[in-house]
Amino acid sequence: MQTVLIVGGGQGGLAVLKILKNSKILKIIGLADVNEQAPGFLYAKEKGIPTANNWKVFAPQKPDIIVEVSTDVTMFQQLREQAGNATIIPGSVAYLLAQLLEQKEQLITKLRHQSYQYDLIFESTDEGMIVIDRSEQVILFNKSAERITGFRKDDAVGKHINEIIPSSRLPVIMNEKRMEINQEHMLSTGLKIITSRIPMITSEGEVIGAFSVFKDITEVVNLAAEVTNLKEIQTMLEAIIHSSDDAISVVDEAGRGILINPAYTRLTGLKQAEVIGKPATADISEGESVHLQVLETKRPVRGVRMSVGPKKKEVVVNVAPIVVDGHLKGSVGVIHDMTEIQSLTKQLHRARQIIRTLEAKYTFEDIIGRSEEMKLAVEQAKLGANTPANILLRGESGTGKELFAHAIHNASDRKFNRFVRVNCAALSESLLESELFGYEEGAFSGARRGGKRGLFEEANNGSILLDEIGELSANTQAKLLRVLQENEIVRVGGTKPIAINVRVIAATNVNLEKGIADGSFREDLYYRLNRMPIHIPPLRKRKDDIPLLCERLIVKINQDYGRNVEGLTEEALRKLQAYQWPGNVRELENILGRAMIFLNYSDRKISADTLLLPAEVSVQETEANIWQGTSTELNGKSLQEMMESHEKQVIKFALEGNNGNKTTTAKQLGVSVRNLYYKLEKYNLQ
């Protein structure tokens, strides 16, 4: 007697079990199903038939036949690969075989039910069924066989099987008395089917025919293709999620974790084993689960702040529901690290501060110059920027001292703090002192209630540019010296010192050494300021930079004036390079701007005729005029007296050349207007 194992305890397994349990030629050794509440499983236990959750429990008994009636689509293939020599029968085939066996046993006593049983077995199934007798003629042909093969039942029954399906192997398996299970077969119509062919053998071993059970697998193939496409899409989506720098977590409709990416682990410190399959609250240190909130409301939630992971990482969470065909399937959350957001916010705040207060606008990239003199000055400035030392910028008016000061501040570690500019020559002594050091309430008439912070206090932890430092009065110089020595200031009208941390960048276009000699500038303050001197060369000593400067200035003036000038002609460029530039870069910008104002809109380049250069003081002529009387003036005069005499002649000559215009004269000579007035009074030239 052959032994039978039934795999699957659903309705199909229950039906097969009821039919086979009374068979005289088959012995049921057990029933296997993962669901112990399945109807077939419960029936088998009730009838004393061995049961198990896994079919492999019965494998040692080496069943002859295994009837596969489970709902697991992979089970049939698994049985074929692992069940040894056992014959694997699909549930439908087993059901049919059992019914045939039962019919044989009840043939004599239940002939009246034969027609009913045929209809039940053959016509109610979705699988095509064809039965042939020993003469290889078709004796049974169900409706599903009609639908799949395209032949009508009346045209098929009584015909030789090869007339209906020429490639049928039913005669072969009948002669060889062996089964062929789940074989692919191509019909003449091009339709692909999966078929099982089984010979019909009596208990005496006599072959009485054969039958086949087959099914159209076109739909199955299409479904498999869809599954393949879905798997490809799933793989692509997983690759995208895993490559994202944003932390992502996905939960199912029950709120249990089903997916996280590596960024999530880096952010929270939680691994997959701590999240997958766990409730959505598993990663929360402080706050409520946004996933559960979204699953409850089916609405997205954004911008929720909470703490996650063992390190209580502060994050912002955005969560959205996953809805498929109107059904909620879970939710997906994107987690942002608050540390990075706070850092970016802080940087943005600092940037806004800089823009709002119009602090240092320029960097070393804005300084144009390829001459050796300018390269040396820039290198010195970069070195100075990396130290806390005070810096003294020296150079004529218009050479770019303030530009250097901006760049030094922006290249230092003080760049995120205030940069304050003060023109020492533009304010009176009393006003300058209160502006620099501030004042206390009631310090003088009109003082603001509560007092006022000075510019040194405003620049605390930053930099302050003291332009025209040579114009400071002796009293203000003394107070500035104290600031440099003690790093503290005292407000006007106050007595309490206030500690400050400010880098002083001083700038001057006058000869401080001469000021020390004539007593107008303190020697000790000079040494405090002159620790890091940087000499910025005048334009006449770096004329090779004029083309680059013109290119940059023309772009700037185009933007200011709404023009579209492309550059200068070669003749215009030679004219600019021949000029001596007493006003340096500032004068160059002024001349270019004036030329572009009067330039025709049809012109694209500035010509030499358009450039209106001011009357020059010829260096050679000036020197000749000065030294004409030198030989007669040497006797009885000191060097100081001769220098003052020559200075007087130069100022007088320049003043006459500018028709008495003191502002133009001061600009031409490279001195401040205030300093020029001082010299005019000194030499009685007014």
TILO-618351 format. One line per 5 residues: number of its first residue (from 1); their letters; for each residue x, y, z of C-alpha. Coordinates in nm, 2 decimals. Example, Ala and Ser with C-alpha at 12.3 -4.5 7.8 and 13.67 -1.06 7.14 Angstrom:
2
1	as	1.23/-0.45/0.78 ~ 1.37/-0.11/0.71
END
This chain:
686
1	mqtvl	0.00/0.00/0.00 ~ 0.14/0.34/-0.10 ~ 0.17/0.61/0.16 ~ 0.04/0.97/0.11 ~ 0.13/1.30/0.27
6	ivggg	-0.11/1.59/0.24 ~ 0.05/1.94/0.24 ~ -0.21/2.21/0.31 ~ -0.50/2.20/0.55 ~ -0.74/2.44/0.38
11	qggla	-1.07/2.35/0.22 ~ -0.88/2.17/-0.06 ~ -0.67/1.97/0.19 ~ -0.99/1.89/0.39 ~ -1.16/1.75/0.07
16	vlkil	-0.87/1.54/-0.03 ~ -0.83/1.41/0.33 ~ -1.20/1.30/0.35 ~ -1.18/1.12/0.02 ~ -0.85/0.94/0.08
21	knski	-0.89/0.84/0.44 ~ -1.11/0.54/0.35 ~ -0.90/0.44/0.05 ~ -0.79/0.07/0.05 ~ -0.49/0.13/-0.17
26	lkiig	-0.35/0.45/-0.01 ~ -0.24/0.52/0.35 ~ -0.24/0.87/0.48 ~ 0.07/0.92/0.70 ~ 0.00/1.28/0.79
31	ladvn	-0.11/1.63/0.71 ~ 0.11/1.94/0.73 ~ 0.00/2.31/0.75 ~ 0.14/2.62/0.91 ~ -0.21/2.71/1.03
36	eqapg	-0.32/2.49/1.31 ~ -0.67/2.63/1.29 ~ -0.71/2.53/0.92 ~ -1.02/2.31/0.88 ~ -0.82/2.02/0.73
41	flyak	-0.57/2.04/1.02 ~ -0.85/2.03/1.28 ~ -1.02/1.74/1.10 ~ -0.70/1.53/1.08 ~ -0.64/1.57/1.45
46	ekgip	-1.00/1.47/1.52 ~ -0.96/1.16/1.31 ~ -0.63/1.07/1.47 ~ -0.42/1.14/1.16 ~ -0.07/1.28/1.25
51	tannw	-0.03/1.66/1.19 ~ 0.26/1.90/1.18 ~ 0.34/2.26/1.10 ~ 0.61/2.16/0.85 ~ 0.60/1.88/0.59
56	kvfap	0.96/1.80/0.65 ~ 0.86/1.63/0.98 ~ 0.72/1.34/0.77 ~ 1.01/1.34/0.53 ~ 1.19/1.05/0.72
61	qkpdi	0.89/0.83/0.65 ~ 0.96/0.87/0.27 ~ 0.60/0.91/0.15 ~ 0.53/0.77/-0.19 ~ 0.29/1.04/-0.29
66	ivevs	0.27/1.40/-0.17 ~ -0.05/1.59/-0.24 ~ 0.02/1.97/-0.25 ~ -0.29/2.17/-0.18 ~ -0.14/2.47/0.01
71	tdvtm	-0.18/2.84/-0.08 ~ 0.20/2.89/-0.09 ~ 0.29/2.94/-0.46 ~ 0.65/2.83/-0.39 ~ 0.56/2.51/-0.21
76	fqqlr	0.52/2.29/-0.52 ~ 0.87/2.38/-0.64 ~ 1.01/2.33/-0.29 ~ 0.86/1.98/-0.27 ~ 1.00/1.89/-0.61
81	eqagn	1.35/1.99/-0.50 ~ 1.35/1.85/-0.15 ~ 1.10/1.56/-0.14 ~ 1.33/1.30/-0.29 ~ 1.16/1.03/-0.50
86	atiip	0.81/1.11/-0.38 ~ 0.55/1.18/-0.65 ~ 0.42/1.53/-0.61 ~ 0.06/1.57/-0.71 ~ -0.12/1.91/-0.73
91	gsvay	-0.43/1.93/-0.53 ~ -0.66/1.94/-0.83 ~ -0.50/1.62/-0.97 ~ -0.51/1.45/-0.64 ~ -0.87/1.55/-0.60
96	llaql	-0.95/1.41/-0.94 ~ -0.75/1.09/-0.88 ~ -0.92/1.04/-0.55 ~ -1.26/1.08/-0.70 ~ -1.17/0.84/-0.98
101	leqke	-1.06/0.58/-0.72 ~ -1.37/0.63/-0.53 ~ -1.57/0.59/-0.85 ~ -1.40/0.27/-0.92 ~ -1.48/0.14/-0.57
106	qlitk	-1.84/0.25/-0.59 ~ -1.88/0.18/-0.97 ~ -2.12/-0.11/-0.92 ~ -2.32/0.03/-0.64 ~ -2.33/0.40/-0.75
111	lrhqs	-2.37/0.40/-1.13 ~ -2.65/0.65/-1.10 ~ -2.41/0.90/-0.96 ~ -2.15/0.87/-1.23 ~ -2.28/1.15/-1.45
116	yqydl	-2.31/1.38/-1.15 ~ -1.95/1.31/-1.04 ~ -1.82/1.36/-1.39 ~ -1.98/1.70/-1.41 ~ -1.86/1.79/-1.06
121	ifest	-1.50/1.69/-1.13 ~ -1.46/1.79/-1.49 ~ -1.69/2.08/-1.56 ~ -1.66/2.28/-1.24 ~ -1.28/2.31/-1.24
126	degmi	-1.10/2.61/-1.41 ~ -0.83/2.37/-1.54 ~ -0.87/2.19/-1.87 ~ -0.91/1.81/-1.85 ~ -0.88/1.56/-2.12
131	vidrs	-0.92/1.18/-2.08 ~ -0.83/0.91/-2.33 ~ -0.91/0.54/-2.33 ~ -0.67/0.26/-2.41 ~ -0.73/0.31/-2.78
136	eqvil	-0.61/0.67/-2.74 ~ -0.95/0.82/-2.82 ~ -1.09/1.11/-2.63 ~ -1.36/1.01/-2.39 ~ -1.38/1.32/-2.17
141	fnksa	-1.33/1.68/-2.26 ~ -1.45/1.95/-2.01 ~ -1.55/2.31/-2.07 ~ -1.22/2.45/-1.96 ~ -1.05/2.23/-2.22
146	eritg	-1.29/2.38/-2.48 ~ -1.19/2.73/-2.37 ~ -0.82/2.67/-2.37 ~ -0.77/2.45/-2.68 ~ -1.04/2.61/-2.90
151	frkdd	-1.21/2.28/-2.98 ~ -1.57/2.20/-2.90 ~ -1.64/1.91/-2.68 ~ -1.87/1.74/-2.94 ~ -1.59/1.77/-3.20
156	avgkh	-1.33/1.63/-2.97 ~ -1.50/1.33/-2.80 ~ -1.45/1.01/-2.99 ~ -1.15/1.15/-3.19 ~ -0.79/1.03/-3.16
161	ineii	-0.60/1.25/-2.93 ~ -0.35/1.34/-3.20 ~ -0.62/1.48/-3.41 ~ -0.71/1.73/-3.14 ~ -0.36/1.79/-3.00
166	pssrl	-0.10/1.65/-3.23 ~ 0.18/1.70/-2.99 ~ 0.01/1.54/-2.70 ~ 0.21/1.30/-2.50 ~ -0.08/1.11/-2.34
171	pvimn	-0.02/0.80/-2.56 ~ 0.35/0.80/-2.45 ~ 0.28/0.82/-2.08 ~ 0.01/0.56/-2.11 ~ 0.24/0.32/-2.28
176	ekrme	0.53/0.40/-2.04 ~ 0.29/0.39/-1.74 ~ 0.46/0.70/-1.58 ~ 0.34/1.05/-1.49 ~ 0.46/1.38/-1.62
181	inqeh	0.38/1.66/-1.37 ~ 0.37/2.03/-1.44 ~ 0.52/2.02/-1.78 ~ 0.52/2.32/-2.02 ~ 0.35/2.27/-2.35
186	mlstg	0.28/2.49/-2.65 ~ -0.05/2.44/-2.83 ~ -0.08/2.48/-3.21 ~ -0.26/2.81/-3.14 ~ 0.06/2.94/-2.98
191	lkiit	-0.09/2.92/-2.64 ~ 0.14/2.81/-2.36 ~ 0.00/2.58/-2.10 ~ 0.13/2.39/-1.79 ~ 0.01/2.03/-1.79
196	sripm	0.03/1.72/-1.58 ~ -0.02/1.38/-1.76 ~ -0.12/1.07/-1.56 ~ -0.18/0.72/-1.68 ~ -0.49/0.54/-1.55
201	itseg	-0.40/0.20/-1.42 ~ -0.63/-0.05/-1.25 ~ -0.55/-0.23/-0.93 ~ -0.45/-0.52/-1.14 ~ -0.19/-0.31/-1.32
206	eviga	-0.40/-0.29/-1.64 ~ -0.37/0.04/-1.83 ~ -0.72/0.16/-1.92 ~ -0.63/0.51/-2.04 ~ -0.47/0.84/-1.94
211	fsvfk	-0.57/1.19/-1.86 ~ -0.41/1.54/-1.85 ~ -0.49/1.84/-1.64 ~ -0.37/2.17/-1.78 ~ -0.40/2.54/-1.73
216	ditev	-0.34/2.85/-1.94 ~ -0.03/3.01/-1.79 ~ -0.04/3.33/-2.01 ~ -0.19/3.51/-1.72 ~ 0.06/3.36/-1.48
221	vnlaa	0.35/3.47/-1.70 ~ 0.21/3.82/-1.73 ~ 0.16/3.83/-1.35 ~ 0.52/3.71/-1.31 ~ 0.64/3.99/-1.54
226	evtnl	0.45/4.24/-1.33 ~ 0.60/4.10/-1.01 ~ 0.95/4.13/-1.17 ~ 0.88/4.49/-1.26 ~ 0.76/4.56/-0.91
231	keiqt	1.07/4.40/-0.77 ~ 1.28/4.62/-1.00 ~ 1.09/4.93/-0.89 ~ 1.13/4.82/-0.53 ~ 1.50/4.77/-0.57
236	mleai	1.54/5.12/-0.73 ~ 1.33/5.29/-0.46 ~ 1.54/5.11/-0.19 ~ 1.86/5.23/-0.36 ~ 1.73/5.59/-0.37
241	ihssd	1.63/5.58/-0.01 ~ 1.95/5.42/0.11 ~ 2.16/5.68/-0.09 ~ 1.98/5.97/0.07 ~ 2.16/6.19/0.32
246	daisv	1.83/6.25/0.49 ~ 1.72/6.00/0.76 ~ 1.41/5.81/0.65 ~ 1.19/5.56/0.84 ~ 0.88/5.37/0.71
251	vdeag	0.62/5.20/0.92 ~ 0.32/4.98/0.82 ~ -0.04/5.05/0.89 ~ 0.00/4.90/1.24 ~ 0.28/5.15/1.32
256	rgili	0.56/4.89/1.32 ~ 0.89/4.97/1.15 ~ 0.95/4.81/0.81 ~ 1.24/5.02/0.66 ~ 1.51/5.26/0.76
261	npayt	1.81/5.39/0.57 ~ 2.18/5.42/0.68 ~ 2.14/5.79/0.73 ~ 1.87/5.71/0.99 ~ 2.12/5.49/1.18
266	rltgl	2.39/5.76/1.17 ~ 2.15/6.02/1.30 ~ 1.97/5.82/1.57 ~ 2.23/5.56/1.66 ~ 1.97/5.29/1.63
271	kqaev	2.03/4.98/1.41 ~ 1.77/4.79/1.21 ~ 1.72/4.52/1.47 ~ 1.62/4.79/1.72 ~ 1.36/4.94/1.48
276	igkpa	1.23/4.69/1.22 ~ 0.92/4.52/1.35 ~ 0.92/4.74/1.66 ~ 0.65/5.00/1.74 ~ 0.70/5.35/1.60
281	tadis	0.78/5.48/1.95 ~ 1.10/5.27/1.97 ~ 1.33/5.56/1.85 ~ 1.17/5.84/2.05 ~ 1.35/5.98/2.36
286	egesv	1.13/6.29/2.41 ~ 0.80/6.37/2.24 ~ 0.51/6.17/2.08 ~ 0.52/5.95/1.78 ~ 0.44/6.15/1.46
291	hlqvl	0.40/5.82/1.27 ~ 0.11/5.71/1.50 ~ -0.04/6.06/1.47 ~ -0.04/6.04/1.09 ~ -0.17/5.68/1.09
296	etkrp	-0.46/5.80/1.30 ~ -0.55/6.12/1.11 ~ -0.43/6.01/0.76 ~ -0.29/6.36/0.72 ~ 0.08/6.47/0.68
301	vrgvr	0.25/6.64/0.97 ~ 0.55/6.87/0.92 ~ 0.81/7.05/1.13 ~ 0.77/6.86/1.46 ~ 1.06/6.89/1.69
306	msvgp	1.16/6.60/1.92 ~ 1.45/6.40/2.05 ~ 1.54/6.06/1.91 ~ 1.79/5.78/1.99 ~ 1.99/5.71/2.30
311	kkkev	2.18/6.03/2.26 ~ 1.86/6.23/2.25 ~ 1.94/6.39/1.92 ~ 1.74/6.70/1.85 ~ 1.56/6.66/1.52
316	vvnva	1.28/6.80/1.31 ~ 1.04/6.54/1.16 ~ 0.82/6.55/0.86 ~ 0.58/6.25/0.81 ~ 0.33/6.17/0.54
321	pivvd	0.08/5.88/0.50 ~ 0.12/5.61/0.24 ~ -0.22/5.55/0.07 ~ -0.26/5.29/-0.20 ~ -0.60/5.27/-0.39
326	ghlkg	-0.76/5.46/-0.11 ~ -0.63/5.23/0.17 ~ -0.38/5.34/0.43 ~ -0.07/5.12/0.41 ~ 0.16/5.30/0.65
331	svgvi	0.36/5.62/0.67 ~ 0.71/5.76/0.58 ~ 0.91/6.00/0.78 ~ 1.20/6.22/0.69 ~ 1.42/6.33/0.99
336	hdmte	1.64/6.64/0.98 ~ 1.93/6.70/1.22 ~ 1.87/7.02/1.42 ~ 2.24/7.06/1.48 ~ 2.30/7.14/1.12
341	iqslt	1.99/7.36/1.09 ~ 2.10/7.55/1.40 ~ 2.45/7.59/1.26 ~ 2.31/7.72/0.93 ~ 2.07/7.95/1.11
346	kqlhr	2.36/8.09/1.31 ~ 2.57/8.15/1.00 ~ 2.27/8.31/0.83 ~ 2.22/8.54/1.13 ~ 2.58/8.64/1.12
351	arqii	2.56/8.70/0.74 ~ 2.26/8.92/0.79 ~ 2.43/9.11/1.06 ~ 2.72/9.18/0.83 ~ 2.49/9.30/0.55
356	rtlea	2.27/9.50/0.78 ~ 2.56/9.69/0.93 ~ 2.75/9.72/0.60 ~ 3.06/9.59/0.76 ~ 3.37/9.48/0.58
361	kytfe	3.26/9.43/0.22 ~ 3.59/9.34/0.05 ~ 3.83/9.05/0.05 ~ 4.18/8.99/-0.09 ~ 4.02/8.87/-0.41
366	diigr	3.89/9.22/-0.46 ~ 4.25/9.37/-0.46 ~ 4.37/9.39/-0.81 ~ 4.74/9.40/-0.88 ~ 5.01/9.18/-1.04
371	seemk	5.31/9.41/-0.98 ~ 5.57/9.30/-0.74 ~ 5.51/9.60/-0.51 ~ 5.13/9.51/-0.48 ~ 5.20/9.14/-0.44
376	laveq	5.43/9.22/-0.15 ~ 5.18/9.44/0.02 ~ 4.90/9.17/-0.02 ~ 5.13/8.90/0.12 ~ 5.21/9.12/0.42
381	aklga	4.85/9.19/0.48 ~ 4.75/8.82/0.47 ~ 5.02/8.75/0.73 ~ 4.90/9.03/0.94 ~ 4.54/8.91/0.92
386	ntpan	4.64/8.58/1.08 ~ 4.78/8.75/1.39 ~ 4.62/8.97/1.65 ~ 4.88/9.25/1.60 ~ 4.77/9.60/1.52
391	illrg	4.84/9.71/1.16 ~ 4.95/10.04/1.01 ~ 4.85/10.09/0.65 ~ 5.07/10.35/0.48 ~ 5.02/10.50/0.14
396	esgtg	4.91/10.80/-0.05 ~ 4.54/10.90/-0.07 ~ 4.35/10.68/-0.31 ~ 4.58/10.38/-0.31 ~ 4.32/10.15/-0.14
401	kelfa	4.41/10.16/0.23 ~ 4.05/10.11/0.33 ~ 4.02/9.82/0.08 ~ 4.32/9.65/0.25 ~ 4.16/9.71/0.59
406	haihn	3.83/9.53/0.48 ~ 4.03/9.24/0.34 ~ 4.24/9.20/0.66 ~ 3.93/9.19/0.88 ~ 3.75/8.94/0.65
411	asdrk	4.06/8.71/0.64 ~ 4.10/8.71/1.02 ~ 3.92/8.51/1.29 ~ 3.73/8.83/1.37 ~ 3.54/8.83/1.04
416	fnrfv	3.20/8.74/1.20 ~ 3.22/9.04/1.44 ~ 3.19/9.41/1.38 ~ 3.42/9.61/1.15 ~ 3.40/9.98/1.23
421	rvnca	3.55/10.26/1.02 ~ 3.64/10.60/1.16 ~ 3.78/10.90/0.96 ~ 3.98/11.08/1.22 ~ 4.01/11.39/1.00
426	alses	3.64/11.43/0.95 ~ 3.55/11.50/1.32 ~ 3.64/11.77/1.56 ~ 3.85/11.67/1.86 ~ 3.57/11.68/2.11
431	llese	3.33/11.49/1.89 ~ 3.59/11.24/1.79 ~ 3.67/11.15/2.15 ~ 3.30/11.09/2.24 ~ 3.25/10.89/1.92
436	lfgye	3.55/10.67/1.99 ~ 3.52/10.61/2.36 ~ 3.15/10.69/2.42 ~ 3.02/10.90/2.71 ~ 2.82/10.87/3.03
441	egafs	2.49/11.03/3.10 ~ 2.54/11.40/3.18 ~ 2.90/11.41/3.06 ~ 2.82/11.73/2.87 ~ 2.53/11.94/2.76
446	garrg	2.31/11.75/2.52 ~ 2.44/11.41/2.62 ~ 2.20/11.13/2.56 ~ 2.01/10.99/2.86 ~ 2.18/10.67/2.97
451	gkrgl	2.50/10.76/2.79 ~ 2.63/10.61/2.47 ~ 2.86/10.33/2.37 ~ 3.16/10.43/2.18 ~ 3.29/10.29/1.85
456	feean	3.56/10.09/2.03 ~ 3.28/9.92/2.23 ~ 3.08/9.86/1.92 ~ 3.39/9.69/1.76 ~ 3.45/9.47/2.06
461	ngsil	3.59/9.13/1.94 ~ 3.61/9.28/1.59 ~ 3.83/9.54/1.41 ~ 3.83/9.92/1.40 ~ 3.99/10.12/1.11
466	ldeig	4.13/10.46/1.22 ~ 4.18/10.64/0.89 ~ 4.39/10.95/0.88 ~ 4.55/10.86/1.21 ~ 4.80/11.13/1.17
471	elsan	4.53/11.39/1.22 ~ 4.46/11.29/1.58 ~ 4.51/11.56/1.85 ~ 4.76/11.51/2.12 ~ 4.49/11.44/2.38
476	tqakl	4.32/11.18/2.17 ~ 4.65/11.02/2.09 ~ 4.71/10.97/2.46 ~ 4.38/10.81/2.51 ~ 4.43/10.58/2.21
481	lrvlq	4.77/10.48/2.35 ~ 4.60/10.37/2.67 ~ 4.36/10.16/2.47 ~ 4.64/9.99/2.29 ~ 4.84/9.93/2.61
486	eneiv	4.56/9.83/2.85 ~ 4.29/9.70/2.62 ~ 4.03/9.91/2.80 ~ 3.86/10.24/2.75 ~ 3.70/10.50/2.97
491	rvggt	3.40/10.69/2.85 ~ 3.39/11.06/2.84 ~ 3.26/11.17/3.18 ~ 3.32/10.83/3.33 ~ 3.57/10.68/3.57
496	kpiai	3.51/10.30/3.53 ~ 3.74/10.13/3.27 ~ 3.57/9.90/3.02 ~ 3.76/9.60/2.89 ~ 3.76/9.56/2.52
501	nvrvi	3.92/9.32/2.27 ~ 3.97/9.51/1.94 ~ 4.22/9.49/1.66 ~ 4.33/9.84/1.55 ~ 4.40/9.90/1.18
506	aatnv	4.54/10.24/1.14 ~ 4.58/10.42/0.80 ~ 4.77/10.73/0.71 ~ 4.90/10.92/0.40 ~ 5.13/11.15/0.60
511	nlekg	5.48/11.11/0.71 ~ 5.44/11.01/1.08 ~ 5.82/11.02/1.13 ~ 5.81/11.39/1.04 ~ 5.52/11.43/1.28
516	iadgs	5.73/11.28/1.56 ~ 6.02/11.52/1.46 ~ 5.80/11.82/1.49 ~ 5.61/11.70/1.79 ~ 5.27/11.66/1.63
521	fredl	5.26/11.28/1.67 ~ 5.35/11.08/1.98 ~ 5.65/10.85/1.94 ~ 5.52/10.59/2.18 ~ 5.19/10.57/1.99
526	yyrln	5.39/10.54/1.67 ~ 5.58/10.24/1.79 ~ 5.25/10.08/1.91 ~ 5.09/10.13/1.57 ~ 5.40/10.05/1.36
531	rmpih	5.44/9.70/1.47 ~ 5.31/9.56/1.14 ~ 5.35/9.84/0.88 ~ 5.22/9.77/0.53 ~ 5.32/10.01/0.25
536	ipplr	5.07/10.03/-0.03 ~ 5.24/10.14/-0.35 ~ 5.10/10.44/-0.55 ~ 4.95/10.38/-0.89 ~ 5.24/10.55/-1.07
541	krkdd	5.47/10.29/-0.94 ~ 5.26/10.00/-1.06 ~ 5.14/10.12/-1.40 ~ 5.13/9.76/-1.53 ~ 4.82/9.72/-1.31
546	ipllc	4.63/10.00/-1.49 ~ 4.47/9.76/-1.76 ~ 4.34/9.53/-1.49 ~ 4.21/9.81/-1.28 ~ 4.04/9.97/-1.58
551	erliv	3.87/9.64/-1.67 ~ 3.73/9.60/-1.31 ~ 3.63/9.97/-1.28 ~ 3.45/9.98/-1.61 ~ 3.24/9.68/-1.51
556	kinqd	3.15/9.86/-1.18 ~ 3.07/10.20/-1.35 ~ 2.86/10.02/-1.62 ~ 2.65/9.88/-1.34 ~ 2.63/10.22/-1.16
561	ygrnv	2.55/10.42/-1.48 ~ 2.36/10.16/-1.68 ~ 2.61/10.17/-1.96 ~ 2.76/9.89/-2.17 ~ 3.12/10.01/-2.23
566	eglte	3.35/9.72/-2.33 ~ 3.69/9.88/-2.25 ~ 3.95/10.13/-2.38 ~ 4.13/10.18/-2.70 ~ 4.50/10.11/-2.72
571	ealrk	4.57/10.48/-2.75 ~ 4.36/10.56/-2.44 ~ 4.54/10.29/-2.24 ~ 4.88/10.44/-2.34 ~ 4.76/10.78/-2.23
576	lqayq	4.65/10.66/-1.89 ~ 4.98/10.48/-1.84 ~ 5.17/10.79/-1.93 ~ 5.00/10.99/-1.66 ~ 5.16/11.02/-1.31
581	wpgnv	4.84/10.97/-1.11 ~ 4.87/11.20/-0.80 ~ 4.52/11.08/-0.70 ~ 4.60/10.71/-0.75 ~ 4.31/10.46/-0.81
586	relen	4.05/10.70/-0.68 ~ 4.15/10.95/-0.95 ~ 4.15/10.67/-1.21 ~ 3.79/10.58/-1.13 ~ 3.69/10.94/-1.14
591	ilgra	3.85/10.99/-1.49 ~ 3.69/10.67/-1.62 ~ 3.35/10.76/-1.48 ~ 3.36/11.11/-1.63 ~ 3.47/10.97/-1.97
596	mifln	3.18/10.72/-1.97 ~ 2.93/10.99/-1.88 ~ 3.02/11.19/-2.19 ~ 3.06/10.88/-2.41 ~ 2.81/10.84/-2.69
601	ysdrk	2.58/10.54/-2.64 ~ 2.68/10.40/-2.98 ~ 3.05/10.39/-2.87 ~ 3.16/10.07/-2.71 ~ 3.52/10.18/-2.62
606	isadt	3.67/10.48/-2.45 ~ 3.90/10.67/-2.68 ~ 4.20/10.88/-2.58 ~ 4.01/11.20/-2.68 ~ 3.73/11.12/-2.43
611	lllpa	3.98/11.10/-2.14 ~ 4.01/11.44/-1.98 ~ 4.32/11.43/-1.76 ~ 4.37/11.71/-1.51 ~ 4.66/11.95/-1.55
616	evsvq	4.97/11.75/-1.43 ~ 5.25/11.88/-1.23 ~ 5.54/11.76/-1.42 ~ 5.78/11.58/-1.19 ~ 6.08/11.69/-1.39
621	etean	5.96/12.05/-1.40 ~ 5.89/12.06/-1.03 ~ 6.23/11.92/-0.95 ~ 6.39/12.17/-1.18 ~ 6.20/12.46/-1.02
626	iwqgt	6.29/12.33/-0.67 ~ 6.66/12.27/-0.74 ~ 6.71/12.60/-0.93 ~ 6.77/12.78/-0.61 ~ 6.92/12.50/-0.42
631	steln	7.28/12.61/-0.47 ~ 7.20/12.96/-0.35 ~ 7.00/12.83/-0.05 ~ 7.23/12.58/0.09 ~ 7.45/12.82/0.28
636	gkslq	7.33/12.88/0.63 ~ 7.01/12.66/0.61 ~ 6.94/12.33/0.79 ~ 6.79/12.03/0.61 ~ 6.45/12.09/0.78
641	emmes	6.44/12.45/0.66 ~ 6.53/12.35/0.30 ~ 6.26/12.08/0.30 ~ 5.99/12.32/0.43 ~ 6.10/12.58/0.17
646	hekqv	6.07/12.32/-0.11 ~ 5.73/12.20/0.03 ~ 5.60/12.56/0.02 ~ 5.71/12.60/-0.35 ~ 5.54/12.27/-0.45
651	ikfal	5.21/12.37/-0.27 ~ 5.22/12.72/-0.42 ~ 5.28/12.58/-0.77 ~ 5.00/12.32/-0.74 ~ 4.75/12.57/-0.60
656	egnng	4.82/12.81/-0.89 ~ 4.78/12.52/-1.14 ~ 4.43/12.44/-0.99 ~ 4.32/12.81/-0.99 ~ 4.32/12.82/-0.61
661	nkttt	4.09/12.51/-0.57 ~ 4.20/12.37/-0.24 ~ 4.01/12.04/-0.26 ~ 4.16/11.96/-0.60 ~ 4.50/12.07/-0.48
666	akqlg	4.48/11.85/-0.17 ~ 4.38/11.55/-0.39 ~ 4.65/11.61/-0.64 ~ 4.92/11.64/-0.37 ~ 4.78/11.33/-0.19
671	vsvrn	4.71/11.50/0.14 ~ 4.39/11.56/0.33 ~ 4.21/11.90/0.30 ~ 4.26/11.95/0.67 ~ 4.63/11.89/0.64
676	lyykl	4.65/12.13/0.33 ~ 4.48/12.41/0.53 ~ 4.73/12.35/0.81 ~ 5.02/12.39/0.56 ~ 4.87/12.69/0.39
681	ekynl	4.84/12.86/0.72 ~ 5.19/12.75/0.81 ~ 5.35/12.89/0.49 ~ 5.11/13.19/0.48 ~ 4.98/13.10/0.13
686	q	4.61/13.18/0.19
END
